[in-house]
Amino acid sequence: MTLSLVGVGLIQYFWIMKAVALDEKNFNDKVTIALNNVKKKMTSDAETLAATQYYEGQGLQAPLDLDNESIVPGKKVDEQKQSLEQRLKDLEFRNANMKPDDLLDNIDKDLLDKYLKAELETKDIDLHYEYGVYSNKYRSYFIENGSYTATIGDTTKSSNVAAMNPLSKAEFKIALFDDELTSPGHLQIYFPGKKRFIWSSVIGILLSSVVFTGLILFCFAYTIYVIFHQKKVSEMKTDFINNMTHEFKTPIATIALASDSILSPIILENKEKVTRFINIIKQENKRMLSQVEKVLQMAQIEKENVELKFNPMNLHEVIQDAVVNAELKVQAKGGHIATNLMAQKPVIQADVTHISSIINNLLDNAEKYTPENPQITVSTADVKGGIEFSVSDNGIGMSKDVLKYIFEKFYRVHTGNLHDVKGFGLGLSYVKAMVDAHQGKVAVKSELGKGSIFTVFLPEKQNFKF
């Protein structure tokens, strides 16, 4: 798909550039034709002016066509034709020997401006332009944009000035009054907005191409994101099912073994053993129910069907109860749980059941992810608008990459290749959901190999009516 997108992009780029090149060629051809037409008109005007000046110098009128020559009464027609033939020969001689520089110097700026405008309009070129007539004799422009420039005497200085003129880099240039060998000068025209004008013809296609290509790229990127996200979710769900199977398999096996033992005739006669096995069944059943309850709670949270009962509660009392319950497992690993309850206003408005579950989950995580000698500390402090409590440990810690996902459902921090920490990966997801439901905030700081600190902020009062 990536190769296809690259190929489509290159093809679009090729055709757009080809369209621009074609438009530029058409524009150049139109300007060239227009300049050639201007040149023809200027040449015709120069020849007419030369003829007029010649006849006026001879004190004659300027009829040039013998067939249309009027007959003067009192003179013989043959004599008049002979005289006209001589005048035409003189005119041809005059034109043949007239200096091109003189023709260039006699250009009428107003007529030149008029011719240029007319020819460009005829070719549908409505674009700002600048033009000038350059004289090789003076090495400078003596007509610029419809105005005569000052007479130039110092040709060296004039040459330097001409080189700095933007017209010197003009793309369009045509020689004036040239013969087979030389030309006295040339006409140059420059379009400052030519590139913008040419690109304007394809800007619609270009923008459409960019928009639709961008849309395809966005959909492509989103598809890739969804694929990887679904892959990750699938892996986490598979992990969850494996963990759930393992968590349920042990109590089911224990219950089955206890049930078989009770049915044994030897055990049935011993009340103490029957009571013991019944208690085992009850404990394992309670354990299974607890695990099922966690899954059901997360399903309810996803559907936003959880009903919280907000009542005044003392956070310190809830913490102390949770510490007592977790102390046995921590001591079994040779560790200790310390409390540092410094908050002066521990009473908040919250759901005591879910707050208790939040604290128990955090303590359970701290104990599970500290393999040996866990040192856990629970602290509280007054903050603006409520209370803040934290649970710190000296466990395995987490990397920055792991911290991004710990509050996601089914995600579990693995201890190397051994998945020796039991659980469904729902604990921290539940903590985050319940803290949010209490309009609080949860944050974590952790360093790999040095432990973690979970900090929870809970507001003193809820900002909605009950």
Buried (B, 14 or more C-beta within 10 A) or exposed (E): EEEEEEEBBEEBEEEBEEBBEEBBEEBBEBBBEBBEBBBEBBBEBBBEBBBEBBBEEEEEEBEEEEEEBEEEEEEEEEEBEEBBEEBBEBBEEBBEEBEBBBBBBBBBBEEBBBBBEBBBEEBEBEBEBBBBBBBBBBBBBBBBEBEEBEEBEEEEEBEEBBEEBEBBEBEBBBBBBBEEEEBBBBBBBBBEEBEEBBBEBBEEEBEEBEEEBEEBEEEBEEEEEEEEEEEBBEEBEEBBEEBBEEBBEEBEEBBEBBEEBBEEEEBEEEEEBBEBBEEBBEBBBEBBEEBEEBEEBBEEBEEEEBEBEBEEBEBBBBBBEBBEEBBEBBEEEEBEBEBEBEBEEBBBBBBBEBBBBBBBBBBBBBBBBBEEEBBBBBBBBBEEEBBBBBBBBBBBBBEEEBBEBBBBBBBBBEBEEEBEBEBBBBBBBBBBBBBEBBBBBBEBBBEEEEBBBBBBBBBBEBEEEE
